[in-house]
């Protein structure tokens, strides 16, 4: 596995702050108008997280044979089944979402989904005895839950993953991952809002596509 933290690289946002912000976002904003077609989700937040992690480990074990494109193909259905890409996309651009037309919203969701899958495919690129160990789970609000998991490394090191999930008519799905105390969603929200405010929608799509191309190299 790539030695960088698997999803993020900064350490400024705490788990408690992030969970509160996500809960408030779901309480105060309307549902996303862009929906995705997915398979039925697992029945509990823990089941969703563990099913996704099991697929990650399986892909890591087969990483050399699969290569980047093979890992992407294997992970694509798992990511789209377990992550609410549409909601993450909406929250990532904040108030700018309402200024996008439906075609732009759909394009953002599609591109962001491709980026999410490519990031997993690039970062989880090998296996040396890692395993995930679920530590706890609990409700953050009526329709928001958290699951804490540790990635146990062969050398005895640990990486803490705090998953935030929300429930809708499709079941429980991941909307944020906090790695060692850093919110992936908070980082994206800051980055994407800055690009939109400075350069506009097309510049954001171009930036996401550049990241996808870089992951594939």
Buried (B, 14 or more C-beta within 10 A) or exposed (E): BEEEBBBBEEEEBBBEBBBEBBBEBBEEBEEBEBBBEBEEBBEBBBBBBBBBBEBBBBBBEBBEEBEBEBBBBBBBEBBBBBBBBBBBBBBBBBEBBEEBEEEBBBBBBBBBBBBBBBBBBBBBBEBEEBEBEBEEBEEBBEBBBBBBBBBBBEEEEEBBBBBBBBBBEBBBBBBBBBBBBBBBBBBBBBEBBEBBEEEEBEEBBEBBEEBBEEBEE
